[in-house]
Structure formats: structure tokens, C-alpha cells
């Protein structure tokens, strides 16, 4: 097992992805960031057994075509992928939507940060959690 963490960012906004990856490097420069432009591309990467799986997925909810919600459903329905923590980050602040997404398997629902300081804070919190406690458990139990 490598000494570094892998993080997949799924976001259709190139500028947001770059901002996010730069902030992640500030948190921990050993984290390897991968990116996908939409849910379809992300699933192609995740389902390729030659690619190492990420330790975390940050998933933008609002993407044209193959939405974040559809991608989350696919990830949580696949045996190989279902234990990867998925953090939804979006411009939405809809509490009902966050409850629904957590019931579908998302670990967190976070408002999309606007600057690198907010992303730094968000990533720091996520990396400090004890993720083993989420594996093979229903989050709402």
C-alpha cells in the first residue's frame, strides 16, 4: 500500500478543479489528485481495473449530461467501488437534498468552496476523519 493518498475530483468546471487541486497540495503535497470532467468519464476510470482506486472522491453534484447524483448511484452499486468515501460538493444548500444524498451513500454534503482557503479547510477536515469507521456500514444507522 502506498504512503500517499489518492483523491479523485469529478467536476465539469476546469477552473474549480485547478483551484481544488492546488488547495489539496497545500494541505498535503503527497496526495495524488486525479480528475474527471463528468460522471461518465469518472466511472470509466474507476471501472478500469488497471487504475488504482482513489482513497476519496470529491463529486460535484451539478454537471451537464451525467450528473453527480447518477454517478454516486453507480459508485455505490458497484462492489469494487462502494467503500470509497464520496464527498458531494455543490453550490446547492438544500438540506433535503443533502439528507437524500447521504441516504444514497455520500459521506458528506458540502457547499462548494469559493476560494483556496475554504477548500484547504474542507480537505483538512476530510483527511482527519477516521474513514475505516464508514466502511461496510449504512451511514444512517
Secondary structure, 3 states (H helix, E strand, C coil): CCCCCEEEEECCCHHHHHHHHHHHHHHCCCCEEEEECCHHHHHHHHHCCCCCCCCEEEEECCCCCCCHHHHHHHHHCCCCCCCCEEEEEECCCCHHHHHHHHHCCCCEEEECCCCHHHHHHHHHHHHHCCHHHHCCCCCCC
